[in-house]
Amino acid sequence: MTNNRFGHILLVLFFFLVQGCVGTIEDKNPKDTKTAVAGGDPVPFKGITEARPVAHDKVEIYFFPAPGNPKDLTYKITINNNPVPQKVKGDALSIAQGGAYVYTVGGLTVNTTYTFSVGVINGKTGAESGNDLQVSATTFSNYTASFDGVSEVVPAAGSAGRTKLLVKWVSAKTLGNDFYANDHDPVGYEVRWMRAQDGAPSDLYDTNIAHVESKTLPSSFGGNPLPSKEVERAIDALTAGTEYYVLVRAIHKRYVELVLNADPPLSGY
């Protein structure tokens, strides 16, 4: 989660979406350096709090920071009790809603259940956490576009910025061309938003909730949708001085064919 304050006009929080990699990993597998006496009291750490599937091959895991200097702490993410965990330094993680860290585990298998646990080691003292709480999550049963979600949300220029936001993202991976979209190429994007005071960021996953607003472009898809080149969209008629959560979904060609344009739509896709 990223916080941007633009004067006193508007406070914006981005919420990175489905099929999105939230954690910014600078050093995915740092070395466990111990520069002081190893052992000692365990690092106070509550462990993993949530695992949320965000694509057919990705799961986001959430955990709150352990006490100490983030530069000294290395978090160890264990998948399916693998004896070789993924490792990431505390100062290379992004903060999500509520102050938790979020880390995206990629390279997973479609429609497969995984267990995750998180531990931490202090590189200065050698002390480690003792919490081995496990949480499970199942990747999507359908293939999704390769998309990293929102990259930036900023107020519009000038006075318009009091009630208008610009939502920006890097285009989902496209393998086709201007005249042909591959099955998993993005052919449209859906932007969802809500006032932070109305609920939790996770509400954005459910468009049936009244306070979640959304807009999909294009609004309809023909029989042969082409790759979308959209990377920015304005949302307006907002309330000045209000905090918003924003989420972006990439809509790929196969989803249009099997769900949006199908009669009846394919169930569970």
Buried (B, 14 or more C-beta within 10 A) or exposed (E): BBEEEEEEBBBBBBBBBBBBBBBEBEEEEBEEEBEEEEEEEBBEBEBBBBBBBBBBBBBBBBBBBBEBEBEBBBBBBBBEEEEEBBBBBBEBBBBBBEEBBBBBBEEBEBEBEBBBBBBBBBBBBBBBBEBEBBBEBBBBEBBBBBBBBBBBBBBBEEEEBBBBBBBBBEBBBBEBEEEEBBBBBBBBBBBBBBBBEEBEBEBBBEEEEEEBBBEBEBEEBEEEBBBBEBEEBEBEEBEEEBBBBBBBBBBBBBBBBBBBBEEEEEEEB
